[in-house]
Amino acid sequence: MRICVALSLLAALPAAAAPPPGASSCAGCHGGGGMPALASQPAGAIAEAMLAYKAGERSPTVMDRIARGFTEAEIRAIAAWVAAPR
Ligand code: HEC
């Protein structure tokens, strides 16, 4: 029954709290372990890092491919969402 509780909690949240497209995938890698945490960083720093990966200005292993899949507007929306405390 736990899933029902989770679903009703989700439904009760305002629409603005829903993750923008792509944002929920970030936690799969950045949610723990040895990965750089995203939630502790300001949205501006996350967006700048993503845009640098997209532009090929950082040497990544995977983030360039991920960042290239998003427009700058999408990156800024994702950065604001993952940086927000919750
Ligand atoms: C497949 C695993 C994976 C996913 C999914 C992923 N990342 Fe990453 N991320 C990495 C790795 C690995 C690095 C370290 C740089 C590299 O090797 O590419 C990184 C680095 C970063 C950095 C730089 C952090 C720092 O402190 O320098 C940011 C910002 C970032 N990712 C944001 C995101 C966002 C936003 C998403 C969701 C759209 C995301 N990542 C999805 C694996 C992932």
Residues whose N, C-alpha, C, O or C-beta is under 5 A from the ligand:
A	BS01	HEC	G22 A23 S25 C26 C29 P36 A45 I46 A49 M50 P60 T61 V62 M63 I66 I78
